[in-house]
Amino acid sequence: MSTLRNLVPSTHSLFVFEAAARTLSFKSAARELNVTQPSVSHSIKMFEKHCGLALFVRDNRGVQLTEAGRQLYEEVRTSFRRLEQRLEAISDRGTKYITFAASTSLAAHWLAPQLYHFQQEHPDVKIKVVATDRDIEPDHEVDVTVWVRPRDFDRANTWFVCNEVVFPVCSPAYLLSHPTLTSVDDLLQHQLIHSSDAFRKRLGWAEWMELAGGNSTEIRTNIVFNDYQLTFQAAIAGEGISLGWSLTAQHLLRNRLLVRPLPIEIKTDRAFFLLVSEDPVKNKRSKLLVDWFLAKTAELRS
């Protein structure tokens, strides 16, 4: 059991103290709390007696905090503010966010550079992006998310975004400063950037090379990242060639932060899907974001 109830005369005394300390006026605190000034003065005296120390210095000009009073006020003010924020967040009065859970690569290279367009179109809609290393079910905390599933995946509140298409990508600077690629096997003469995600199955270079008709036995795994977003970062920095995915690479390719050194691509038996919480209230709030996301990815479905 908390010992706080033994350290203060009552919870009401904390509210009286906070108001008096903030305004440095018993009269102002009384007006704010809708009580009389003598009531505030009495409550403060009882608080000081219970604590065994003076919290205010009283003189003809009003009241000032003692050093102990100042220290206590800082703690009370911070605690009140944190409690207020938490109560607002969990109540109907709190700010309503649409929470979008996404992989770090989708969050960093697709959502982050483009969400300001959505905000300009819908300034009253607030969005919280949650980067996650695994798939999350839409629920009471997550409104929208993206999964990669077999193309025949079907369930309520799900929208097909695009097929999973995988292809090599690199920076324009890397392409200009290295030998031109004319075949899949030419990739073996370049620095290939690998990723190995613990919770998401992704096509690796060896599997991609085999599907593309190349020789995967000579692939060197010199650079391996445990997060696919880091392979993008390395490719953008000109460190080598990474595999790119149709959705997550869309914005980077459109803005030529990455280019495709070969026209060859592998279309897997999987696709990207947008999932929304089954909560009717959340669905209503998320519909604008769903429509915007699908409009932004329309070219990937053509």
MILUM-680757 format. One record per atom (N, C-alpha, C): x, y, z; residue in one letter. Coordinates in steps of 0.2 Angstrom, whole numbers, padded with zeros to 4 digits, always signed. Example, Ala and Ser with C-alpha at 12.3 -4.5 7.8 and 13.67 -1.06 7.14 Angstrom:
2
+0066-0028+0039a +0062-0022+0039a +0066-0016+0039a +0064-0011+0035s +0068-0005+0036s +0064+0000+0039s 
END
This chain:
302
+0004-0006+0000m +0000+0000+0000m +0004+0006+0000m +0003+0011-0004s +0006+0017-0004s +0006+0021+0003s +0012+0024+0004t +0013+0028+0011t +0011+0035+0010t +0009+0037+0004l +0007+0044+0002l +0002+0046+0007l -0003+0042+0008r -0009+0044+0012r -0007+0046+0019r -0001+0043+0022n +0001+0045+0028n +0005+0051+0028n +0008+0053+0022l +0012+0059+0022l +0009+0065+0021l +0002+0065+0019v -0002+0071+0018v -0008+0070+0022v -0011+0076+0024p -0017+0076+0028p -0023+0073+0024p -0023+0075+0017s -0028+0073+0012s -0026+0074+0005s -0029+0071+0001t -0028+0073-0006t -0030+0080-0008t -0035+0082-0005h -0037+0089-0006h -0032+0094-0004h -0028+0093+0001s -0023+0097+0003s -0017+0098-0002s -0016+0093-0006l -0011+0093-0012l -0014+0098-0017l -0020+0098-0019f -0023+0103-0024f -0023+0110-0021f -0024+0111-0015v -0024+0117-0012v -0017+0120-0012v -0012+0116-0010f -0005+0118-0010f -0003+0119-0017f -0005+0115-0022e -0002+0116-0029e -0005+0123-0031e -0011+0125-0030a -0014+0131-0032a -0011+0137-0029a -0010+0136-0022a -0007+0142-0019a +0001+0143-0021a +0004+0137-0022a +0011+0138-0024a +0012+0141-0031a +0007+0139-0035r +0008+0141-0042r +0006+0148-0043r +0001+0151-0039t -0001+0158-0040t +0002+0162-0035t +0006+0159-0030l +0009+0163-0024l +0004+0168-0021l -0003+0165-0020s -0008+0169-0017s -0013+0165-0015s -0015+0165-0008f -0020+0161-0005f -0027+0164-0008f -0027+0170-0009k -0033+0173-0012k -0035+0170-0019k -0030+0170-0023s -0031+0167-0030s -0032+0160-0030s -0029+0156-0025a -0030+0149-0025a -0037+0148-0022a -0040+0152-0018a -0047+0151-0015a -0052+0153-0021a -0050+0158-0025r -0055+0159-0030r -0055+0153-0035r -0049+0151-0037e -0048+0145-0042e -0052+0139-0039e -0051+0138-0033l -0054+0131-0030l -0061+0132-0027l -0064+0139-0028n -0071+0140-0026n -0072+0139-0018n -0067+0141-0014v -0068+0141-0007v -0066+0148-0004v -0066+0148+0002t -0064+0155+0005t -0056+0155+0006t -0054+0161+0007q -0047+0162+0008q -0045+0159+0015q -0049+0160+0020p -0047+0157+0027p -0047+0149+0026p -0051+0146+0022s -0051+0139+0021s -0044+0137+0018s -0042+0141+0013v -0035+0139+0010v -0030+0140+0015v -0030+0145+0019s -0025+0147+0024s -0025+0141+0029s -0030+0139+0031h -0031+0134+0036h -0028+0127+0033h -0030+0126+0027s -0028+0119+0024s -0020+0119+0024s -0017+0125+0022i -0010+0125+0021i -0007+0124+0028i -0009+0128+0033k -0007+0127+0040k -0007+0120+0042k -0012+0116+0041m -0013+0109+0043m -0008+0105+0039m -0007+0107+0032f -0002+0103+0028f +0005+0104+0031f +0007+0110+0033e +0013+0112+0036e +0014+0108+0043e +0009+0108+0047k +0009+0105+0053k +0010+0097+0052k +0007+0094+0047h +0008+0087+0046h +0015+0085+0043h +0017+0090+0039c +0024+0089+0037c +0030+0090+0042c +0028+0095+0046g +0033+0097+0051g +0038+0102+0049g +0036+0106+0044l +0040+0111+0041l +0036+0116+0038l +0039+0122+0037a +0036+0128+0034a +0036+0127+0026a +0031+0128+0023l +0031+0128+0015l +0030+0135+0012l +0028+0140+0016f +0027+0146+0014f +0030+0151+0019f +0032+0157+0016v +0034+0163+0020v +0029+0168+0019v +0026+0170+0025r +0020+0175+0024r +0023+0182+0027r +0021+0187+0023d +0023+0194+0025d +0017+0198+0022d +0018+0205+0023n +0013+0210+0021n +0012+0210+0013n +0017+0207+0010r +0017+0208+0002r +0013+0201+0000r +0012+0196+0004g +0009+0190+0001g +0013+0184+0004g +0013+0179+0000v +0017+0173+0002v +0022+0171-0003v +0028+0168-0001q +0033+0165-0005q +0034+0158-0003q +0037+0154-0007l +0038+0147-0005l +0045+0147-0002l +0045+0143+0003t +0052+0141+0006t +0056+0137+0002t +0062+0135+0003e +0065+0130-0001e +0062+0123-0001e +0060+0121+0005a +0056+0115+0005a +0050+0115+0001a +0046+0121+0002g +0040+0122-0002g +0041+0122-0010g +0047+0125-0012r +0049+0125-0019r +0050+0118-0022r +0054+0114-0018q +0055+0107-0020q +0049+0103-0020q +0044+0104-0015l +0038+0100-0015l +0034+0102-0021l +0034+0109-0023y +0029+0111-0028y +0032+0108-0035y +0038+0108-0036e +0041+0105-0042e +0039+0098-0043e +0039+0094-0038e +0037+0087-0038e +0029+0086-0039e +0025+0090-0036v +0018+0090-0036v +0016+0093-0043v +0019+0098-0046r +0017+0101-0052r +0019+0096-0058r +0025+0092-0058t +0026+0087-0063t +0022+0081-0062t +0020+0079-0056s +0016+0073-0055s +0009+0075-0058s +0006+0080-0056f +0000+0082-0058f -0001+0082-0066f +0004+0085-0069r +0004+0086-0076r +0005+0079-0079r +0009+0075-0077r +0009+0068-0080r +0003+0064-0079r +0000+0065-0073l -0007+0062-0072l -0012+0064-0076l -0012+0071-0077e -0017+0074-0082e -0016+0072-0089e -0010+0071-0091q -0009+0069-0098q -0011+0062-0099q -0010+0057-0094r -0012+0050-0094r -0019+0050-0094r -0023+0053-0090l -0030+0053-0090l -0033+0055-0096l -0030+0061-0099e -0033+0063-0106e -0032+0058-0111e -0026+0055-0111a -0024+0050-0116a -0029+0044-0116a -0031+0042-0110i -0035+0036-0109i -0043+0037-0109i -0045+0043-0109s -0052+0045-0109s -0054+0048-0115s -0060+0049-0116d -0063+0051-0122d -0061+0059-0124d -0059+0062-0119r -0057+0069-0120r -0050+0069-0122r -0046+0064-0123g -0039+0064-0125g -0039+0065-0132g -0033+0067-0135t -0032+0068-0142t -0033+0061-0146t -0036+0061-0151k -0038+0055-0155k -0033+0054-0160k -0029+0049-0160y -0024+0047-0165y -0026+0041-0169y -0024+0041-0176i -0024+0035-0179i -0018+0032-0179i -0017+0026-0176t -0011+0023-0175t -0009+0018-0181t -0004+0020-0184f -0001+0016-0190f +0005+0012-0188f +0004+0005-0187a +0010+0001-0186a +0013-0002-0192a +0020-0001-0193a +0023-0002-0199a +0030-0005-0198a +0033-0008-0203s +0040-0010-0202s +0044-0004-0202s +0050-0004-0199t +0054+0002-0199t +0056+0005-0206t +0057+0000-0211s +0058+0002-0218s +0052+0006-0221s +0046+0003-0220l +0040+0007-0222l +0039+0013-0219l +0040+0013-0212a +0039+0019-0208a +0044+0025-0210a +0050+0023-0211a +0056+0028-0212a +0056+0030-0220a +0054+0026-0224h +0055+0027-0231h +0049+0028-0235h +0043+0027-0232w +0037+0028-0236w +0032+0032-0232w +0031+0031-0226l +0026+0035-0222l +0029+0042-0220l +0035+0042-0217a +0038+0048-0215a +0039+0053-0220a +0041+0052-0226p +0042+0057-0231p +0035+0059-0234p +0030+0056-0233q +0024+0057-0237q +0018+0059-0232q +0018+0058-0226l +0012+0059-0221l +0011+0066-0221l +0015+0071-0222y +0014+0078-0222y +0009+0080-0227y +0009+0076-0233h +0004+0077-0238h -0003+0076-0235h -0004+0070-0232f -0010+0068-0229f -0012+0074-0224f -0007+0076-0220q -0009+0081-0215q -0011+0088-0218q -0009+0089-0223q -0011+0095-0227q -0018+0095-0229q -0020+0089-0231e -0026+0088-0234e -0031+0087-0228e -0029+0084-0223h -0033+0083-0217h -0030+0085-0210h -0030+0092-0209p -0026+0095-0204p -0029+0093-0197p -0035+0090-0197d -0039+0089-0190d -0037+0081-0188d -0034+0078-0193v -0033+0070-0191v -0026+0070-0189v -0025+0067-0183k -0018+0066-0180k -0016+0059-0181k -0010+0058-0183i -0007+0051-0184i -0001+0049-0180i -0001+0043-0177k +0004+0041-0173k +0007+0035-0177k +0014+0035-0179v +0017+0030-0182v +0021+0026-0177v +0020+0019-0177v +0023+0014-0173v +0027+0010-0177v +0034+0010-0176a +0038+0006-0180a +0039-0001-0176a +0038-0006-0180t +0039-0013-0176t +0042-0018-0180t +0046-0022-0177d +0050-0028-0181d +0046-0034-0182d +0039-0034-0181r +0035-0040-0182r +0028-0037-0183r +0024-0042-0186d +0017-0040-0188d +0013-0040-0182d +0009-0035-0182i +0004-0033-0176i -0003-0033-0178i -0007-0037-0174e -0014-0037-0176e -0017-0030-0174e -0021-0028-0179p -0025-0021-0177p -0030-0023-0171p -0030-0018-0166d -0034-0020-0160d -0035-0013-0157d -0036-0013-0151h -0038-0007-0147h -0033-0002-0147h -0026-0004-0148e -0021+0001-0148e -0018+0003-0155e -0019-0002-0160v -0017-0001-0167v -0023-0001-0172v -0023+0005-0176d -0029+0006-0180d -0027+0003-0187d -0021+0004-0190v -0020+0002-0196v -0013-0001-0197v -0012-0006-0201t -0005-0009-0202t -0005-0012-0208t +0001-0014-0210v +0003-0018-0217v +0006-0024-0216v +0003-0029-0219w +0006-0036-0218w +0008-0038-0226w +0012-0043-0226v +0014-0047-0232v +0011-0054-0231v +0007-0056-0236r +0003-0062-0235r +0003-0065-0242r +0001-0072-0242p -0001-0075-0249p -0006-0071-0253p -0006-0071-0259r -0010-0066-0263r -0017-0068-0262r -0019-0074-0260d -0026-0076-0259d -0028-0074-0252d -0024-0071-0248f -0026-0069-0241f -0033-0065-0241f -0037-0067-0237d -0044-0064-0237d -0047-0064-0230d -0048-0058-0227r -0052-0057-0221r -0055-0050-0221r -0059-0049-0216a -0063-0043-0215a -0058-0037-0214a -0060-0031-0216n -0056-0025-0215n -0049-0025-0218n -0049-0028-0224t -0042-0029-0227t -0042-0027-0234t -0037-0023-0236w -0037-0020-0243w -0030-0023-0246w -0031-0025-0252f -0025-0027-0256f -0021-0021-0259f -0015-0020-0257v -0011-0014-0259v -0007-0016-0266v -0003-0021-0266c +0001-0022-0272c +0004-0029-0271c +0006-0032-0277n +0010-0038-0277n +0017-0037-0274n +0020-0042-0271e +0027-0042-0269e +0031-0043-0274e +0035-0038-0277v +0039-0038-0282v +0046-0036-0279v +0051-0040-0281v +0058-0039-0278v +0063-0038-0283v +0067-0033-0283f +0072-0031-0288f +0078-0028-0285f +0084-0028-0288p +0090-0024-0285p +0089-0017-0286p +0092-0013-0281v +0092-0006-0280v +0099-0004-0278v +0101+0002-0280c +0107+0005-0278c +0106+0013-0279c +0111+0017-0276s +0111+0024-0277s +0113+0026-0284s +0111+0031-0287p +0113+0034-0293p +0121+0034-0293p +0124+0037-0288a +0131+0038-0288a +0135+0031-0288a +0132+0026-0285y +0135+0019-0285y +0135+0017-0292y +0129+0018-0296l +0129+0015-0302l +0133+0019-0307l +0134+0025-0306l +0139+0029-0311l +0146+0027-0309l +0148+0025-0303s +0155+0024-0302s +0157+0016-0302s +0153+0012-0304h +0154+0005-0305h +0152+0002-0312h +0155-0004-0313p +0154-0007-0320p +0146-0008-0321p +0144-0007-0327t +0137-0007-0329t +0135-0015-0328t +0129-0016-0326l +0126-0023-0325l +0122-0024-0332l +0123-0030-0335t +0119-0032-0341t +0116-0039-0339t +0118-0042-0334s +0115-0049-0333s +0115-0050-0325s +0111-0055-0323v +0110-0056-0316v +0117-0058-0313v +0121-0062-0317d +0127-0064-0314d +0132-0059-0313d +0131-0053-0317d +0135-0047-0315d +0135-0045-0308d +0129-0046-0305l +0129-0044-0298l +0134-0047-0293l +0137-0053-0295l +0142-0056-0291l +0149-0052-0291l +0149-0047-0296q +0155-0043-0296q +0154-0036-0292q +0149-0036-0289h +0147-0030-0285h +0146-0032-0277h +0146-0026-0273q +0145-0027-0266q +0138-0028-0265q +0135-0034-0263l +0128-0035-0261l +0127-0034-0254l +0122-0030-0252i +0120-0029-0245i +0114-0033-0243i +0115-0037-0238h +0111-0042-0236h +0107-0040-0229h +0101-0043-0228s +0097-0042-0222s +0095-0048-0220s +0094-0049-0213s +0091-0055-0210s +0087-0053-0204s +0080-0052-0206d +0075-0050-0201d +0073-0057-0197d +0073-0056-0190a +0071-0061-0186a +0064-0063-0186a +0059-0058-0187f +0052-0060-0187f +0048-0059-0193f +0052-0057-0199r +0048-0057-0205r +0052-0060-0210r +0049-0065-0214k +0052-0068-0219k +0053-0064-0226k +0059-0063-0228r +0060-0059-0234r +0065-0063-0239r +0064-0062-0245l +0068-0065-0250l +0075-0063-0249l +0080-0067-0249g +0087-0066-0248g +0090-0066-0255g +0096-0063-0255w +0100-0063-0262w +0100-0070-0265w +0102-0075-0261a +0103-0082-0264a +0097-0084-0267a +0091-0084-0264e +0085-0086-0267e +0083-0082-0273e +0084-0075-0272w +0082-0071-0278w +0086-0072-0284w +0093-0074-0283m +0097-0075-0289m +0095-0082-0292m +0093-0087-0288e +0091-0093-0291e +0084-0092-0295e +0080-0088-0292l +0073-0087-0296l +0074-0083-0302l +0080-0079-0302a +0081-0074-0308a +0086-0078-0313a +0087-0084-0312g +0091-0088-0316g +0099-0087-0316g +0101-0084-0310g +0108-0083-0309g +0112-0088-0305g +0118-0088-0304n +0122-0092-0300n +0123-0090-0293n +0120-0093-0288s +0120-0090-0281s +0125-0093-0277s +0129-0098-0280t +0134-0101-0276t +0140-0097-0274t +0141-0092-0278e +0147-0087-0277e +0145-0081-0273e +0139-0080-0271i +0137-0074-0267i +0141-0073-0261i +0144-0067-0259r +0148-0066-0253r +0143-0062-0249r +0143-0064-0243t +0139-0061-0238t +0143-0057-0233t +0146-0051-0236n +0151-0047-0232n +0147-0042-0227n +0142-0040-0230i +0138-0035-0225i +0131-0038-0224i +0129-0039-0218v +0122-0041-0216v +0120-0037-0211v +0113-0034-0212f +0110-0030-0207f +0104-0034-0204f +0102-0033-0198n +0097-0037-0195n +0090-0033-0195n +0090-0027-0199d +0084-0024-0200d +0085-0021-0208d +0079-0023-0211y +0079-0021-0219y +0080-0014-0220y +0078-0010-0215q +0079-0002-0216q +0086+0000-0217q +0090-0004-0213l +0097-0002-0213l +0100-0004-0220l +0098-0009-0223t +0100-0010-0230t +0099-0005-0235t +0093-0002-0234f +0091+0004-0238f +0096+0010-0237f +0097+0011-0230q +0102+0016-0229q +0109+0015-0232q +0111+0009-0231a +0118+0008-0234a +0117+0009-0242a +0112+0006-0245a +0111+0007-0252a +0111+0015-0254a +0107+0019-0251i +0107+0026-0252i +0114+0029-0251i +0117+0027-0246a +0124+0030-0245a +0129+0027-0250a +0127+0023-0255g +0132+0021-0260g +0136+0015-0258g +0134+0011-0253e +0139+0006-0251e +0138-0001-0255e +0133-0001-0259g +0132-0007-0263g +0125-0008-0266g +0123-0014-0267i +0117-0015-0270i +0113-0019-0265i +0106-0017-0264s +0102-0020-0260s +0096-0023-0264s +0092-0027-0261l +0086-0029-0264l +0081-0024-0262l +0076-0022-0267g +0071-0018-0265g +0064-0021-0266g +0059-0019-0262w +0052-0021-0263w +0048-0016-0266w +0043-0018-0269s +0039-0014-0273s +0036-0008-0269s +0033-0010-0263l +0030-0005-0259l +0035+0000-0255l +0040-0003-0252t +0044+0001-0247t +0049+0005-0251t +0051+0003-0258a +0055+0006-0262a +0052+0012-0266a +0045+0012-0266q +0042+0016-0271q +0044+0023-0271q +0044+0026-0265h +0045+0033-0264h +0053+0035-0265h +0057+0030-0263l +0064+0031-0265l +0066+0031-0272l +0062+0027-0276l +0063+0026-0283l +0061+0032-0287l +0055+0034-0284r +0051+0040-0287r +0056+0046-0287r +0059+0047-0281n +0063+0053-0280n +0071+0052-0282n +0072+0046-0285r +0079+0044-0287r +0084+0044-0282r +0082+0043-0276l +0087+0042-0270l +0090+0035-0271l +0086+0030-0275l +0088+0024-0277l +0086+0023-0284l +0090+0019-0288v +0088+0017-0295v +0089+0009-0295v +0086+0007-0301r +0086+0000-0302r +0092-0002-0307r +0097-0005-0305p +0103-0006-0310p +0102-0011-0315p +0097-0015-0314l +0094-0021-0319l +0087-0020-0319l +0084-0022-0325p +0077-0022-0326p +0073-0028-0323p +0078-0033-0321i +0075-0040-0319i +0072-0039-0312i +0066-0042-0312e +0062-0042-0305e +0059-0049-0304e +0058-0051-0298i +0054-0057-0296i +0048-0055-0293i +0042-0058-0296k +0036-0057-0293k +0034-0063-0289k +0034-0063-0282t +0033-0068-0278t +0025-0070-0278t +0024-0075-0274d +0017-0077-0273d +0013-0074-0267d +0016-0068-0265r +0014-0065-0259r +0012-0057-0261r +0009-0054-0257a +0007-0047-0258a +0006-0043-0252a +0006-0036-0253f +0005-0032-0247f -0002-0030-0246f -0004-0031-0240f -0011-0029-0238f -0011-0024-0232f -0016-0020-0233l -0018-0015-0228l -0023-0018-0223l -0022-0018-0217l -0027-0021-0212l -0029-0015-0207l -0036-0015-0205v -0038-0010-0201v -0042-0014-0195v -0042-0011-0189s -0045-0013-0184s -0053-0014-0185s -0056-0020-0182e -0063-0021-0183e -0067-0017-0179e -0064-0013-0175d -0068-0008-0171d -0072-0003-0175d -0079-0003-0175p -0082+0002-0180p -0080+0009-0179p -0079+0011-0173v -0077+0018-0172v -0070+0019-0175v -0065+0015-0174k -0059+0015-0177k -0059+0015-0185k -0063+0011-0187n -0064+0010-0194n -0066+0017-0197n -0071+0020-0194k -0073+0027-0197k -0067+0032-0197k -0063+0032-0191r -0058+0037-0191r -0052+0035-0196r -0052+0029-0197s -0046+0027-0201s -0047+0027-0209s -0054+0028-0211k -0056+0027-0218k -0052+0032-0222k -0051+0038-0220l -0047+0044-0223l -0040+0041-0225l -0037+0039-0220l -0030+0036-0221l -0030+0031-0225l -0034+0026-0225v -0035+0020-0230v -0035+0023-0237v -0040+0027-0238d -0041+0030-0245d -0035+0033-0247d -0032+0037-0243w -0026+0041-0245w -0020+0036-0247w -0019+0031-0243f -0014+0026-0244f -0015+0022-0250f -0021+0020-0252l -0022+0017-0258l -0021+0021-0264l -0023+0027-0263a -0022+0032-0269a -0015+0033-0270a -0011+0033-0265k -0003+0034-0266k +0000+0028-0269k -0003+0022-0268t +0000+0016-0271t -0004+0013-0277t -0008+0017-0280a -0012+0015-0286a -0008+0013-0291a -0002+0017-0292e +0003+0015-0298e +0005+0008-0297e +0006+0005-0291l +0009-0001-0290l +0004-0007-0292l -0003-0005-0292r -0008-0010-0294r -0009-0010-0301r -0007-0005-0305s -0008-0005-0312s -0004-0010-0316s 
END
